[in-house]
Structures are given as C-alpha cells and as structure tokens.
Amino acid sequence: MSQAQPDPWRQRTAAWLSPLAATAVSLFLLGLIRVLTGAQARWWGCPPKAEQRIYFANHQSHADLVMIWAALPKELRRGTRAVAAREYWTKSPFKRWITTAVFNVIYVSRERNALEDPLEPLVEALAAGDSLILFPEGTRGHFDDPQAFKAGLYNLAIKFPNVELIPAWIANVQRVMPKGEVVPVPVLCSVTFGAPMQVQAGEDCHTFLPRARSAVIALRDI
C-alpha cells in the first residue's frame, strides 16, 4: 500500500499560521505577565540599549524566563535569547513549541555528556550576534540568596570579552509561580538591571564567579 503524500496546501498553511500563532501567544503572554506582575524594568546601572549583552540573573521560578523577557523593550527582545534546560522545556510538544517559536530559547542539557560541549550552542548564538539571558545557578534555588554560580558565565565572558555582562535581580517572581505550583498568583514584581561588568585582567574563574554573584545580590535592595 502506498503511503499518503503530504498535502502541499496544508504544509503551506501550517508554515503561514505558525508565525502568526507565535506572535499571538507572545502578545498574550506579554499582557498576562504584565497584569500578574507589573513587569517593572529598573535600568539602574545601564540604559536599555540594543547592544550585544549577556544578562545573568537569579533563578527561583520557571516564570523567571518570561519575567525577564517581558521586562526587556521590544527592540531588545528580538535579538535576545534565553537559555533553558532541555530536560524540562522539551517534555511536551507545547513546551517545546512555546520555547522555540515564541521565546527562541537555546536549549542546554543538565546531563553531562563527554561528547557534548554544553556551551557550544551559546557560543554559536553569541558568534551570530545574539544576546543571551543566562541563569548561572543552573537550576532554581530555594533560598533568597542565589546558589553558587557555575563556570559557564566565566567561560563565555573569556571567549567574548567585548560582550557586555549585565547582572540582574528578579524580585518576587517566585511568589507568582512557586516551585510545584501551576496556577500563577498576582504579585508586583520587578527586574533591576545593574552596571556592566567584565572579567578583569588575570582574574580566574574562582574569583570572578563570586564577584558576579555578589553583583546580582547587590541589586536586591536597590
């Protein structure tokens, strides 16, 4: 029995509708997160300029990705890609679609594979001129202070010394979507963006990472 041939009209229609659906969902999520949280962006240490940057922030909720994305102006969102855990965000077709079509995320694996460099997709994105949203803890924390930062931020900063490193503090978003909950709760939230920083001459990973973490924590009370 011969296999049914794909319908070209359906394929063209699906290709045409997909970007429209992604745009509609992005506008819906943008409105929803702003209603639930206010999504206040506080550019304390730098202006919202369309320059290549790595935004690195504390991580306490799955809503962090949406929160910091919503806090960026439209012209910055276009060229800024969040880094997300492949194991969680590809569990279902919907999660995979929303993170790829709407947020254009870069997947990284938490599982270490000797044949795979987890930084490779991030390096490729930076080399292409994209900015990144990075959560250096690697996983969500349970306490007010961020966990120790992993080495990825340092390694990227060494490879791309001309890319600005912007610390950010996301406030209260863990109360909107606490770990284990699925129904969001309206809470006023904000993202405070700090002053650019870089790896200093001769600075090693063990010195830089605590300094970067301290730069994020220092924004908490501003």
C-alpha positions in Angstrom: 0.0 0.0 0.0 1.4 3.4 -1.0 1.9 6.0 1.7 -0.3 9.1 1.6 1.6 12.0 0.1 1.8 15.2 2.2 -0.7 17.9 1.2 1.3 20.9 -0.1 -1.6 23.3 0.7 -1.7 22.1 4.3 2.1 22.4 4.6 2.0 26.0 3.3 -0.9 26.9 5.5 0.8 25.5 8.6 4.0 27.4 7.7 2.0 30.6 7.3 0.0 30.1 10.5 2.8 29.2 12.8 4.5 32.6 12.9 1.0 34.2 13.4 0.3 31.8 16.3 3.7 32.6 17.9 3.1 36.3 17.6 -0.4 36.0 19.1 0.9 33.8 22.0 3.8 36.2 22.7 1.4 39.2 22.9 -0.9 37.2 25.2 2.0 36.2 27.5 3.4 39.7 27.5 0.0 41.1 28.5 -0.6 38.3 31.1 2.8 38.7 32.8 2.3 42.4 33.0 -1.1 42.1 34.5 0.1 39.5 37.0 3.4 41.1 38.0 3.6 44.7 36.5 6.9 43.5 34.9 8.7 46.6 36.1 12.1 47.1 34.5 14.5 49.2 36.5 17.6 50.1 34.5 19.7 51.2 37.4 23.2 50.6 36.1 22.8 50.7 32.4 20.3 52.0 29.7 18.2 49.6 27.6 20.4 49.8 24.6 20.4 47.4 21.7 24.0 46.2 22.3 25.1 42.6 22.5 24.9 41.5 26.1 24.7 38.6 28.4 22.1 39.3 31.1 22.6 37.0 34.1 20.1 36.8 36.9 19.0 34.9 40.0 16.7 31.9 39.3 13.8 30.8 41.6 10.9 30.1 39.3 10.1 28.8 35.8 8.5 32.3 35.4 11.9 33.9 35.5 12.4 33.4 31.8 9.1 35.0 30.9 9.6 37.8 33.5 13.0 39.0 32.3 11.9 38.6 28.6 8.8 40.8 29.3 10.9 43.4 31.1 13.1 44.0 28.0 11.9 46.6 25.5 10.6 45.2 22.2 13.7 46.1 20.2 15.9 44.2 22.7 13.6 41.1 22.9 14.1 40.5 19.2 17.8 39.8 19.5 17.9 38.3 23.0 17.6 34.6 23.6 17.1 32.9 26.9 19.0 29.7 27.9 16.7 27.0 29.1 17.0 23.4 30.4 16.3 20.9 27.6 15.2 18.2 30.1 12.3 20.4 31.3 11.3 22.5 28.4 11.0 19.7 25.8 8.9 17.4 28.0 5.8 18.1 25.9 5.1 19.3 22.4 3.6 22.5 23.7 6.6 23.4 25.9 8.9 22.7 23.0 6.8 24.8 20.7 6.4 27.8 23.0 10.1 27.9 23.9 11.2 27.7 20.3 8.6 29.6 18.4 7.7 32.2 20.9 10.9 32.7 23.0 13.5 31.3 20.6 15.4 29.8 23.5 18.7 28.0 23.4 18.4 24.5 25.0 21.2 23.3 27.2 21.4 19.9 28.8 21.9 19.4 32.6 23.2 15.9 31.9 26.9 15.9 31.2 28.0 14.1 28.0 31.7 13.6 27.3 31.0 14.1 23.6 28.9 17.2 24.0 30.0 20.7 25.0 27.1 22.3 26.8 28.4 25.8 25.9 28.5 25.1 22.1 25.0 26.4 21.3 25.6 29.5 23.4 28.9 30.2 21.7 27.2 29.8 18.3 24.5 32.3 19.3 27.0 34.9 20.6 29.1 34.4 17.4 25.9 35.1 15.4 25.4 38.4 17.3 22.6 37.4 19.6 22.4 38.5 23.3 21.7 35.9 26.0 19.6 35.6 29.2 21.5 33.3 31.4 20.8 31.9 34.9 24.3 30.9 36.2 23.0 28.9 39.1 21.9 26.2 36.6 18.8 25.3 38.5 16.2 27.0 40.6 17.1 27.9 44.2 15.1 27.5 47.4 16.5 30.4 49.3 16.7 34.2 49.0 20.4 34.2 48.0 21.4 32.6 44.7 23.3 29.4 44.8 26.9 29.4 43.7 27.3 30.3 40.0 28.6 27.7 37.5 31.6 28.3 35.3 29.6 28.8 32.1 29.3 32.6 32.6 33.0 32.9 33.1 33.9 30.8 30.1 31.6 32.8 27.8 33.0 36.1 29.1 36.5 34.9 28.3 35.5 33.8 24.8 33.6 37.0 24.1 35.3 39.8 26.0 33.5 42.6 24.0 30.0 41.4 25.0 28.7 43.3 28.0 27.9 41.3 31.1 24.7 42.8 32.8 23.7 41.5 36.3 20.0 41.5 37.0 17.9 40.8 40.1 14.4 39.4 39.6 12.3 40.3 42.6 9.2 38.4 43.9 8.6 36.2 40.8 8.9 33.0 42.9 5.7 34.2 44.7 3.9 34.3 41.3 4.8 30.8 40.4 6.2 28.9 43.4 8.0 25.6 42.8 5.5 22.9 42.4 2.5 25.2 41.6 0.8 25.6 38.3 -1.6 28.5 38.9 0.0 31.9 39.0 -0.8 34.4 41.7 -0.8 38.2 41.0 2.2 39.8 42.8 4.1 43.0 42.0 7.5 42.1 40.5 10.5 43.8 39.1 13.7 43.3 37.3 16.6 45.5 38.2 19.5 45.7 35.7 22.9 46.6 37.1 26.1 48.1 35.7 28.1 46.3 33.1 31.0 44.2 34.4 33.7 42.1 32.8 36.5 39.7 33.7 39.4 41.6 34.9 42.9 41.1 33.7 44.3 37.9 35.2 41.1 37.1 37.1 40.4 33.4 37.4 37.0 31.6 37.5 37.1 31.2 41.3 37.4 34.9 41.8 35.1 36.1 39.1 32.1 33.9 39.8 31.6 35.1 43.4 32.1 38.7 42.3 29.4 38.2 39.6 27.0 36.6 42.1 27.6 39.5 44.5 26.8 41.9 41.7 23.4 40.2 41.3 22.7 40.2 45.1 23.6 43.8 45.4 20.7 44.8 43.2 18.2 43.2 45.6 17.8 46.3 47.8 18.1 49.0 45.2 
